[in-house]
């Protein structure tokens, strides 16, 4: 996946304003860090939640966030290998 497309998807996930990223590596690191924070938040809420309907919703959100974070980490590794 292209870095530009990935950053756009992460921005949409966090409802961030779309701004041009000057240093893709820095933006990727920031996106991965935000996703790690969101993952921790969702895991904590999931552990506290009692109702099945909300737990299902949180677990689906968690799967998306984990997949995006892993994808971002993979892209960062590829960028590091190419330099």
Secondary structure, DSSP 8 states (H G I E B T S, - for coil): --HHHHHHHHHHHTT------S-HHHHHHHHHHHHHHHHHHHHHHHHH---HHHHHHHHHHHHHHHHHHHHHHHHHHHHHHH-
